[in-house]
């Protein structure tokens, strides 16, 4: 079994839910989260901040706060059998890919065990 974790834009929750359901994955978790990508900081601005102790009140200074601001996103998590990973990933990409930075990120992790709380048994 694998866990598929996807971080997507907040406004793509409905499309992602529908895509997962259509692909045969009706069970998942979705939680709000904050994050940011790896937008690079301008080294000259970093040096200026280190020197002055604050951001310059210019367009350049504003662009630097953009690079460190956390953006609201949604994190989907679903556990699937090994054969279903490709289908789940394709569904998420299909619903969220617009060819722009910030479309999202998907992680696939191994799941060693699972338990059914109601029954107290190991299971899928």
N, CA, C and O atoms as a GROMACS GRO file, in nm:
protein
  496
    1UNK      N    1   0.084  -0.118   0.000
    1UNK     CA    2   0.000   0.000   0.000
    1UNK      C    3   0.088   0.124   0.000
    1UNK      O    4   0.202   0.122   0.048
    2UNK      N    5   0.033   0.231  -0.055
    2UNK     CA    6   0.104   0.359  -0.060
    2UNK      C    7   0.010   0.470  -0.016
    2UNK      O    8  -0.112   0.462  -0.034
    3UNK      N    9   0.069   0.576   0.041
    3UNK     CA   10  -0.006   0.697   0.070
    3UNK      C   11   0.029   0.799  -0.037
    3UNK      O   12   0.147   0.825  -0.063
    4UNK      N   13  -0.073   0.855  -0.099
    4UNK     CA   14  -0.054   0.962  -0.197
    4UNK      C   15  -0.094   1.092  -0.129
    4UNK      O   16  -0.208   1.108  -0.088
    5UNK      N   17   0.000   1.185  -0.118
    5UNK     CA   18  -0.024   1.314  -0.055
    5UNK      C   19  -0.008   1.420  -0.163
    5UNK      O   20   0.095   1.427  -0.229
    6UNK      N   21  -0.111   1.501  -0.180
    6UNK     CA   22  -0.108   1.605  -0.283
    6UNK      C   23  -0.138   1.740  -0.220
    6UNK      O   24  -0.234   1.755  -0.144
    7UNK      N   25  -0.055   1.839  -0.252
    7UNK     CA   26  -0.077   1.977  -0.209
    7UNK      C   27  -0.124   2.051  -0.333
    7UNK      O   28  -0.053   2.059  -0.433
    8UNK      N   29  -0.246   2.107  -0.327
    8UNK     CA   30  -0.305   2.173  -0.444
    8UNK      C   31  -0.360   2.311  -0.407
    8UNK      O   32  -0.373   2.345  -0.289
    9UNK      N   33  -0.392   2.389  -0.508
    9UNK     CA   34  -0.453   2.520  -0.486
    9UNK      C   35  -0.588   2.504  -0.416
    9UNK      O   36  -0.660   2.408  -0.440
   10UNK      N   37  -0.621   2.598  -0.330
   10UNK     CA   38  -0.747   2.592  -0.254
   10UNK      C   39  -0.870   2.588  -0.344
   10UNK      O   40  -0.969   2.522  -0.313
   11UNK      N   41  -0.863   2.658  -0.456
   11UNK     CA   42  -0.980   2.663  -0.544
   11UNK      C   43  -0.996   2.538  -0.630
   11UNK      O   44  -1.087   2.531  -0.713
   12UNK      N   45  -0.908   2.439  -0.613
   12UNK     CA   46  -0.914   2.317  -0.693
   12UNK      C   47  -0.968   2.197  -0.614
   12UNK      O   48  -0.961   2.083  -0.662
   13UNK      N   49  -1.020   2.221  -0.496
   13UNK     CA   50  -1.070   2.111  -0.413
   13UNK      C   51  -1.182   2.036  -0.484
   13UNK      O   52  -1.179   1.913  -0.491
   14UNK      N   53  -1.281   2.106  -0.534
   14UNK     CA   54  -1.395   2.041  -0.600
   14UNK      C   55  -1.352   1.957  -0.719
   14UNK      O   56  -1.396   1.843  -0.733
   15UNK      N   57  -1.268   2.012  -0.804
   15UNK     CA   58  -1.221   1.939  -0.922
   15UNK      C   59  -1.139   1.817  -0.883
   15UNK      O   60  -1.148   1.712  -0.947
   16UNK      N   61  -1.059   1.830  -0.778
   16UNK     CA   62  -0.976   1.718  -0.732
   16UNK      C   63  -1.064   1.607  -0.674
   16UNK      O   64  -1.041   1.490  -0.701
   17UNK      N   65  -1.164   1.645  -0.592
   17UNK     CA   66  -1.256   1.546  -0.536
   17UNK      C   67  -1.326   1.469  -0.647
   17UNK      O   68  -1.336   1.347  -0.642
   18UNK      N   69  -1.374   1.541  -0.747
   18UNK     CA   70  -1.446   1.478  -0.858
   18UNK      C   71  -1.353   1.386  -0.937
   18UNK      O   72  -1.392   1.275  -0.974
   19UNK      N   73  -1.230   1.430  -0.963
   19UNK     CA   74  -1.135   1.350  -1.039
   19UNK      C   75  -1.100   1.221  -0.964
   19UNK      O   76  -1.092   1.114  -1.025
   20UNK      N   77  -1.080   1.231  -0.832
   20UNK     CA   78  -1.049   1.112  -0.754
   20UNK      C   79  -1.167   1.015  -0.752
   20UNK      O   80  -1.148   0.894  -0.766
   21UNK      N   81  -1.288   1.067  -0.735
   21UNK     CA   82  -1.407   0.981  -0.735
   21UNK      C   83  -1.422   0.912  -0.870
   21UNK      O   84  -1.451   0.792  -0.876
   22UNK      N   85  -1.404   0.986  -0.979
   22UNK     CA   86  -1.416   0.929  -1.114
   22UNK      C   87  -1.311   0.822  -1.140
   22UNK      O   88  -1.335   0.729  -1.217
   23UNK      N   89  -1.195   0.834  -1.075
   23UNK     CA   90  -1.087   0.737  -1.094
   23UNK      C   91  -1.101   0.617  -0.999
   23UNK      O   92  -1.018   0.526  -1.002
   24UNK      N   93  -1.206   0.617  -0.916
   24UNK     CA   94  -1.230   0.504  -0.827
   24UNK      C   95  -1.173   0.520  -0.688
   24UNK      O   96  -1.151   0.421  -0.618
   25UNK      N   97  -1.149   0.646  -0.646
   25UNK     CA   98  -1.095   0.674  -0.513
   25UNK      C   99  -1.188   0.768  -0.437
   25UNK      O  100  -1.159   0.887  -0.426
   26UNK      N  101  -1.300   0.716  -0.384
   26UNK     CA  102  -1.395   0.804  -0.314
   26UNK      C  103  -1.353   0.837  -0.171
   26UNK      O  104  -1.409   0.929  -0.111
   27UNK      N  105  -1.255   0.765  -0.115
   27UNK     CA  106  -1.214   0.785   0.025
   27UNK      C  107  -1.080   0.857   0.032
   27UNK      O  108  -0.980   0.810  -0.022
   28UNK      N  109  -1.079   0.971   0.099
   28UNK     CA  110  -0.956   1.049   0.115
   28UNK      C  111  -0.976   1.150   0.226
   28UNK      O  112  -1.088   1.170   0.274
   29UNK      N  113  -0.869   1.213   0.268
   29UNK     CA  114  -0.874   1.324   0.363
   29UNK      C  115  -0.832   1.450   0.289
   29UNK      O  116  -0.751   1.445   0.196
   30UNK      N  117  -0.886   1.564   0.330
   30UNK     CA  118  -0.848   1.692   0.272
   30UNK      C  119  -0.846   1.794   0.385
   30UNK      O  120  -0.948   1.815   0.452
   31UNK      N  121  -0.731   1.858   0.406
   31UNK     CA  122  -0.719   1.955   0.514
   31UNK      C  123  -0.656   2.084   0.462
   31UNK      O  124  -0.574   2.080   0.370
   32UNK      N  125  -0.694   2.197   0.520
   32UNK     CA  126  -0.628   2.323   0.483
   32UNK      C  127  -0.483   2.323   0.532
   32UNK      O  128  -0.453   2.267   0.638
   33UNK      N  129  -0.396   2.385   0.458
   33UNK     CA  130  -0.257   2.399   0.501
   33UNK      C  131  -0.200   2.528   0.442
   33UNK      O  132  -0.260   2.588   0.353
   34UNK      N  133  -0.086   2.569   0.492
   34UNK     CA  134  -0.015   2.686   0.442
   34UNK      C  135   0.122   2.641   0.393
   34UNK      O  136   0.183   2.554   0.454
   35UNK      N  137   0.169   2.700   0.287
   35UNK     CA  138   0.302   2.664   0.237
   35UNK      C  139   0.346   2.758   0.127
   35UNK      O  140   0.278   2.855   0.092
   36UNK      N  141   0.463   2.727   0.074
   36UNK     CA  142   0.516   2.807  -0.035
   36UNK      C  143   0.611   2.721  -0.115
   36UNK      O  144   0.662   2.620  -0.066
   37UNK      N  145   0.635   2.762  -0.238
   37UNK     CA  146   0.730   2.692  -0.324
   37UNK      C  147   0.871   2.740  -0.299
   37UNK      O  148   0.901   2.800  -0.196
   38UNK      N  149   0.957   2.712  -0.394
   38UNK     CA  150   1.099   2.744  -0.375
   38UNK      C  151   1.141   2.865  -0.455
   38UNK      O  152   1.252   2.869  -0.509
   39UNK      N  153   1.054   2.963  -0.465
   39UNK     CA  154   1.088   3.087  -0.535
   39UNK      C  155   1.218   3.143  -0.476
   39UNK      O  156   1.230   3.160  -0.355
   40UNK      N  157   1.312   3.172  -0.563
   40UNK     CA  158   1.445   3.216  -0.518
   40UNK      C  159   1.442   3.362  -0.474
   40UNK      O  160   1.373   3.445  -0.533
   41UNK      N  161   1.518   3.391  -0.371
   41UNK     CA  162   1.532   3.528  -0.323
   41UNK      C  163   1.648   3.596  -0.395
   41UNK      O  164   1.748   3.532  -0.426
   42UNK      N  165   1.634   3.723  -0.420
   42UNK     CA  166   1.739   3.803  -0.482
   42UNK      C  167   1.851   3.823  -0.379
   42UNK      O  168   1.827   3.882  -0.273
   43UNK      N  169   1.973   3.775  -0.409
   43UNK     CA  170   2.083   3.787  -0.312
   43UNK      C  171   2.114   3.931  -0.272
   43UNK      O  172   2.155   3.956  -0.159
   44UNK      N  173   2.094   4.027  -0.363
   44UNK     CA  174   2.120   4.168  -0.331
   44UNK      C  175   2.022   4.217  -0.226
   44UNK      O  176   2.060   4.295  -0.138
   45UNK      N  177   1.897   4.174  -0.234
   45UNK     CA  178   1.798   4.213  -0.134
   45UNK      C  179   1.829   4.152   0.002
   45UNK      O  180   1.813   4.216   0.106
   46UNK      N  181   1.873   4.026   0.000
   46UNK     CA  182   1.909   3.961   0.126
   46UNK      C  183   2.022   4.039   0.193
   46UNK      O  184   2.020   4.061   0.314
   47UNK      N  185   2.122   4.080   0.114
   47UNK     CA  186   2.235   4.156   0.168
   47UNK      C  187   2.188   4.290   0.223
   47UNK      O  188   2.234   4.334   0.329
   48UNK      N  189   2.096   4.356   0.152
   48UNK     CA  190   2.042   4.485   0.197
   48UNK      C  191   1.969   4.470   0.330
   48UNK      O  192   1.983   4.555   0.418
   49UNK      N  193   1.893   4.365   0.344
   49UNK     CA  194   1.820   4.342   0.469
   49UNK      C  195   1.918   4.316   0.583
   49UNK      O  196   1.902   4.370   0.693
   50UNK      N  197   2.018   4.235   0.556
   50UNK     CA  198   2.117   4.206   0.660
   50UNK      C  199   2.187   4.336   0.704
   50UNK      O  200   2.220   4.352   0.822
   51UNK      N  201   2.208   4.425   0.610
   51UNK     CA  202   2.279   4.549   0.638
   51UNK      C  203   2.189   4.648   0.714
   51UNK      O  204   2.232   4.710   0.811
   52UNK      N  205   2.064   4.663   0.670
   52UNK     CA  206   1.973   4.764   0.726
   52UNK      C  207   1.879   4.709   0.834
   52UNK      O  208   1.824   4.786   0.913
   53UNK      N  209   1.860   4.579   0.836
   53UNK     CA  210   1.774   4.519   0.937
   53UNK      C  211   1.626   4.524   0.903
   53UNK      O  212   1.544   4.482   0.985
   54UNK      N  213   1.588   4.573   0.786
   54UNK     CA  214   1.447   4.574   0.746
   54UNK      C  215   1.437   4.573   0.594
   54UNK      O  216   1.533   4.600   0.522
   55UNK      N  217   1.316   4.542   0.548
   55UNK     CA  218   1.291   4.541   0.403
   55UNK      C  219   1.286   4.683   0.350
   55UNK      O  220   1.232   4.773   0.415
   56UNK      N  221   1.342   4.704   0.230
   56UNK     CA  222   1.327   4.837   0.169
   56UNK      C  223   1.182   4.860   0.128
   56UNK      O  224   1.113   4.766   0.088
   57UNK      N  225   1.134   4.982   0.138
   57UNK     CA  226   0.995   5.015   0.103
   57UNK      C  227   0.988   5.049  -0.045
   57UNK      O  228   0.956   5.161  -0.085
   58UNK      N  229   1.017   4.949  -0.124
   58UNK     CA  230   1.017   4.964  -0.270
   58UNK      C  231   0.949   4.841  -0.330
   58UNK      O  232   0.911   4.749  -0.258
   59UNK      N  233   0.934   4.841  -0.462
   59UNK     CA  234   0.878   4.724  -0.531
   59UNK      C  235   0.966   4.601  -0.507
   59UNK      O  236   0.916   4.490  -0.495
   60UNK      N  237   1.097   4.623  -0.499
   60UNK     CA  238   1.188   4.511  -0.473
   60UNK      C  239   1.164   4.453  -0.334
   60UNK      O  240   1.165   4.331  -0.317
   61UNK      N  241   1.143   4.540  -0.237
   61UNK     CA  242   1.114   4.494  -0.101
   61UNK      C  243   0.984   4.416  -0.095
   61UNK      O  244   0.975   4.314  -0.027
   62UNK      N  245   0.884   4.464  -0.166
   62UNK     CA  246   0.755   4.396  -0.172
   62UNK      C  247   0.770   4.258  -0.235
   62UNK      O  248   0.707   4.162  -0.190
   63UNK      N  249   0.852   4.248  -0.339
   63UNK     CA  250   0.870   4.119  -0.405
   63UNK      C  251   0.936   4.019  -0.310
   63UNK      O  252   0.912   3.898  -0.321
   64UNK      N  253   1.017   4.069  -0.219
   64UNK     CA  254   1.082   3.977  -0.125
   64UNK      C  255   0.981   3.923  -0.024
   64UNK      O  256   0.989   3.806   0.013
   65UNK      N  257   0.887   4.004   0.020
   65UNK     CA  258   0.786   3.951   0.113
   65UNK      C  259   0.700   3.848   0.042
   65UNK      O  260   0.653   3.754   0.106
   66UNK      N  261   0.678   3.863  -0.087
   66UNK     CA  262   0.602   3.765  -0.164
   66UNK      C  263   0.670   3.629  -0.158
   66UNK      O  264   0.604   3.526  -0.150
   67UNK      N  265   0.803   3.629  -0.163
   67UNK     CA  266   0.878   3.504  -0.164
   67UNK      C  267   0.874   3.432  -0.030
   67UNK      O  268   0.899   3.312  -0.024
   68UNK      N  269   0.844   3.502   0.077
   68UNK     CA  270   0.843   3.438   0.209
   68UNK      C  271   0.702   3.421   0.265
   68UNK      O  272   0.685   3.359   0.370
   69UNK      N  273   0.602   3.475   0.197
   69UNK     CA  274   0.464   3.466   0.244
   69UNK      C  275   0.412   3.324   0.226
   69UNK      O  276   0.441   3.259   0.125
   70UNK      N  277   0.336   3.274   0.323
   70UNK     CA  278   0.276   3.142   0.313
   70UNK      C  279   0.142   3.153   0.242
   70UNK      O  280   0.062   3.242   0.272
   71UNK      N  281   0.119   3.063   0.149
   71UNK     CA  282  -0.001   3.065   0.064
   71UNK      C  283  -0.098   2.957   0.114
   71UNK      O  284  -0.056   2.845   0.142
   72UNK      N  285  -0.228   2.990   0.124
   72UNK     CA  286  -0.326   2.886   0.162
   72UNK      C  287  -0.336   2.781   0.052
   72UNK      O  288  -0.352   2.814  -0.065
   73UNK      N  289  -0.327   2.655   0.090
   73UNK     CA  290  -0.338   2.541  -0.001
   73UNK      C  291  -0.428   2.437   0.064
   73UNK      O  292  -0.476   2.457   0.176
   74UNK      N  293  -0.451   2.326  -0.006
   74UNK     CA  294  -0.524   2.211   0.050
   74UNK      C  295  -0.437   2.088   0.032
   74UNK      O  296  -0.373   2.069  -0.071
   75UNK      N  297  -0.436   2.003   0.136
   75UNK     CA  298  -0.358   1.880   0.130
   75UNK      C  299  -0.453   1.761   0.129
   75UNK      O  300  -0.528   1.738   0.223
   76UNK      N  301  -0.447   1.686   0.020
   76UNK     CA  302  -0.523   1.562   0.007
   76UNK      C  303  -0.433   1.446   0.047
   76UNK      O  304  -0.314   1.447   0.018
   77UNK      N  305  -0.490   1.347   0.115
   77UNK     CA  306  -0.416   1.228   0.153
   77UNK      C  307  -0.507   1.108   0.130
   77UNK      O  308  -0.621   1.106   0.176
   78UNK      N  309  -0.455   1.009   0.057
   78UNK     CA  310  -0.532   0.887   0.037
   78UNK      C  311  -0.436   0.768   0.036
   78UNK      O  312  -0.323   0.780  -0.010
   79UNK      N  313  -0.483   0.656   0.086
   79UNK     CA  314  -0.404   0.534   0.086
   79UNK      C  315  -0.463   0.441  -0.019
   79UNK      O  316  -0.583   0.413  -0.018
   80UNK      N  317  -0.378   0.394  -0.109
   80UNK     CA  318  -0.423   0.309  -0.220
   80UNK      C  319  -0.332   0.186  -0.229
   80UNK      O  320  -0.221   0.186  -0.176
   81UNK      N  321  -0.381   0.082  -0.297
   81UNK     CA  322  -0.294  -0.033  -0.320
   81UNK      C  323  -0.189   0.007  -0.425
   81UNK      O  324  -0.207   0.104  -0.498
   82UNK      N  325  -0.082  -0.068  -0.430
   82UNK     CA  326   0.030  -0.032  -0.517
   82UNK      C  327  -0.012  -0.015  -0.663
   82UNK      O  328   0.040   0.072  -0.734
   83UNK      N  329  -0.107  -0.096  -0.708
   83UNK     CA  330  -0.152  -0.088  -0.847
   83UNK      C  331  -0.231   0.039  -0.877
   83UNK      O  332  -0.240   0.080  -0.993
   84UNK      N  333  -0.288   0.101  -0.774
   84UNK     CA  334  -0.371   0.220  -0.795
   84UNK      C  335  -0.297   0.352  -0.790
   84UNK      O  336  -0.356   0.457  -0.817
   85UNK      N  337  -0.169   0.350  -0.756
   85UNK     CA  338  -0.094   0.474  -0.739
   85UNK      C  339  -0.094   0.557  -0.868
   85UNK      O  340  -0.123   0.676  -0.864
   86UNK      N  341  -0.062   0.495  -0.979
   86UNK     CA  342  -0.055   0.568  -1.106
   86UNK      C  343  -0.187   0.633  -1.142
   86UNK      O  344  -0.189   0.747  -1.188
   87UNK      N  345  -0.297   0.562  -1.122
   87UNK     CA  346  -0.430   0.614  -1.151
   87UNK      C  347  -0.463   0.733  -1.062
   87UNK      O  348  -0.519   0.832  -1.109
   88UNK      N  349  -0.429   0.724  -0.933
   88UNK     CA  350  -0.457   0.834  -0.840
   88UNK      C  351  -0.374   0.957  -0.877
   88UNK      O  352  -0.425   1.069  -0.879
   89UNK      N  353  -0.246   0.936  -0.905
   89UNK     CA  354  -0.158   1.047  -0.943
   89UNK      C  355  -0.206   1.113  -1.071
   89UNK      O  356  -0.211   1.236  -1.079
   90UNK      N  357  -0.241   1.033  -1.170
   90UNK     CA  358  -0.292   1.088  -1.297
   90UNK      C  359  -0.418   1.170  -1.276
   90UNK      O  360  -0.435   1.276  -1.338
   91UNK      N  361  -0.508   1.123  -1.190
   91UNK     CA  362  -0.633   1.195  -1.163
   91UNK      C  363  -0.603   1.331  -1.100
   91UNK      O  364  -0.663   1.432  -1.139
   92UNK      N  365  -0.512   1.333  -1.004
   92UNK     CA  366  -0.478   1.459  -0.936
   92UNK      C  367  -0.411   1.556  -1.033
   92UNK      O  368  -0.443   1.675  -1.036
   93UNK      N  369  -0.317   1.506  -1.112
   93UNK     CA  370  -0.250   1.591  -1.211
   93UNK      C  371  -0.350   1.644  -1.312
   93UNK      O  372  -0.347   1.762  -1.347
   94UNK      N  373  -0.438   1.558  -1.360
   94UNK     CA  374  -0.537   1.599  -1.460
   94UNK      C  375  -0.628   1.711  -1.410
   94UNK      O  376  -0.667   1.799  -1.486
   95UNK      N  377  -0.661   1.707  -1.283
   95UNK     CA  378  -0.751   1.808  -1.226
   95UNK      C  379  -0.680   1.938  -1.191
   95UNK      O  380  -0.744   2.042  -1.181
   96UNK      N  381  -0.548   1.933  -1.172
   96UNK     CA  382  -0.477   2.049  -1.117
   96UNK      C  383  -0.372   2.112  -1.206
   96UNK      O  384  -0.324   2.221  -1.176
   97UNK      N  385  -0.336   2.047  -1.314
   97UNK     CA  386  -0.228   2.098  -1.398
   97UNK      C  387  -0.277   2.208  -1.492
   97UNK      O  388  -0.362   2.186  -1.578
   98UNK      N  389  -0.221   2.327  -1.472
   98UNK     CA  390  -0.251   2.441  -1.560
   98UNK      C  391  -0.124   2.499  -1.620
   98UNK      O  392  -0.128   2.601  -1.689
   99UNK      N  393  -0.011   2.433  -1.593
   99UNK     CA  394   0.116   2.476  -1.649
   99UNK      C  395   0.174   2.600  -1.583
   99UNK      O  396   0.256   2.670  -1.643
  100UNK      N  397   0.132   2.628  -1.459
  100UNK     CA  398   0.181   2.747  -1.388
  100UNK      C  399   0.249   2.707  -1.258
  100UNK      O  400   0.212   2.606  -1.198
  101UNK      N  401   0.347   2.784  -1.214
  101UNK     CA  402   0.403   2.757  -1.081
  101UNK      C  403   0.292   2.765  -0.976
  101UNK      O  404   0.204   2.851  -0.984
  102UNK      N  405   0.296   2.674  -0.880
  102UNK     CA  406   0.194   2.672  -0.775
  102UNK      C  407   0.081   2.576  -0.802
  102UNK      O  408  -0.012   2.567  -0.722
  103UNK      N  409   0.086   2.502  -0.916
  103UNK     CA  410  -0.019   2.405  -0.945
  103UNK      C  411  -0.024   2.295  -0.840
  103UNK      O  412  -0.130   2.236  -0.818
  104UNK      N  413   0.088   2.266  -0.775
  104UNK     CA  414   0.087   2.168  -0.668
  104UNK      C  415   0.204   2.073  -0.672
  104UNK      O  416   0.292   2.082  -0.757
  105UNK      N  417   0.201   1.979  -0.577
  105UNK     CA  418   0.306   1.880  -0.563
  105UNK      C  419   0.242   1.752  -0.510
  105UNK      O  420   0.149   1.757  -0.430
  106UNK      N  421   0.293   1.636  -0.555
  106UNK     CA  422   0.242   1.506  -0.511
  106UNK      C  423   0.359   1.426  -0.454
  106UNK      O  424   0.468   1.423  -0.512
  107UNK      N  425   0.334   1.362  -0.341
  107UNK     CA  426   0.432   1.275  -0.278
  107UNK      C  427   0.371   1.136  -0.264
  107UNK      O  428   0.252   1.124  -0.233
  108UNK      N  429   0.448   1.032  -0.286
  108UNK     CA  430   0.402   0.895  -0.268
  108UNK      C  431   0.491   0.830  -0.164
  108UNK      O  432   0.613   0.825  -0.177
  109UNK      N  433   0.426   0.779  -0.058
  109UNK     CA  434   0.499   0.723   0.057
  109UNK      C  435   0.455   0.579   0.082
  109UNK      O  436   0.340   0.544   0.057
  110UNK      N  437   0.545   0.496   0.132
  110UNK     CA  438   0.504   0.359   0.166
  110UNK      C  439   0.418   0.357   0.293
  110UNK      O  440   0.439   0.437   0.384
  111UNK      N  441   0.323   0.266   0.297
  111UNK     CA  442   0.242   0.242   0.417
  111UNK      C  443   0.273   0.100   0.462
  111UNK      O  444   0.245   0.004   0.390
  112UNK      N  445   0.328   0.088   0.579
  112UNK     CA  446   0.372  -0.043   0.628
  112UNK      C  447   0.256  -0.126   0.684
  112UNK      O  448   0.250  -0.247   0.662
  113UNK      N  449   0.165  -0.063   0.757
  113UNK     CA  450   0.053  -0.133   0.818
  113UNK      C  451  -0.066  -0.040   0.827
  113UNK      O  452  -0.052   0.082   0.823
  114UNK      N  453  -0.184  -0.100   0.839
  114UNK     CA  454  -0.304  -0.022   0.869
  114UNK      C  455  -0.393  -0.106   0.959
  114UNK      O  456  -0.387  -0.229   0.958
  115UNK      N  457  -0.477  -0.037   1.036
  115UNK     CA  458  -0.565  -0.105   1.130
  115UNK      C  459  -0.705  -0.045   1.120
  115UNK      O  460  -0.722   0.075   1.097
  116UNK      N  461  -0.803  -0.130   1.137
  116UNK     CA  462  -0.942  -0.086   1.141
  116UNK      C  463  -0.977  -0.068   1.288
  116UNK      O  464  -0.985  -0.166   1.362
  117UNK      N  465  -0.997   0.055   1.330
  117UNK     CA  466  -1.020   0.084   1.472
  117UNK      C  467  -1.145   0.012   1.523
  117UNK      O  468  -1.144  -0.047   1.631
  118UNK      N  469  -1.251   0.019   1.446
  118UNK     CA  470  -1.378  -0.040   1.489
  118UNK      C  471  -1.363  -0.188   1.521
  118UNK      O  472  -1.422  -0.236   1.618
  119UNK      N  473  -1.284  -0.261   1.441
  119UNK     CA  474  -1.270  -0.404   1.460
  119UNK      C  475  -1.145  -0.441   1.540
  119UNK      O  476  -1.132  -0.554   1.589
  120UNK      N  477  -1.053  -0.345   1.553
  120UNK     CA  478  -0.928  -0.375   1.622
  120UNK      C  479  -0.841  -0.473   1.547
  120UNK      O  480  -0.759  -0.544   1.605
  121UNK      N  481  -0.860  -0.476   1.416
  121UNK     CA  482  -0.787  -0.573   1.332
  121UNK      C  483  -0.699  -0.500   1.232
  121UNK      O  484  -0.723  -0.385   1.194
  122UNK      N  485  -0.596  -0.573   1.190
  122UNK     CA  486  -0.514  -0.521   1.081
  122UNK      C  487  -0.590  -0.542   0.951
  122UNK      O  488  -0.655  -0.645   0.932
  123UNK      N  489  -0.582  -0.445   0.862
  123UNK     CA  490  -0.654  -0.459   0.736
  123UNK      C  491  -0.623  -0.346   0.642
  123UNK      O  492  -0.541  -0.259   0.672
  124UNK      N  493  -0.688  -0.348   0.528
  124UNK     CA  494  -0.667  -0.242   0.428
  124UNK      C  495  -0.775  -0.137   0.443
  124UNK      O  496  -0.776  -0.038   0.369
   0.00000   0.00000   0.00000
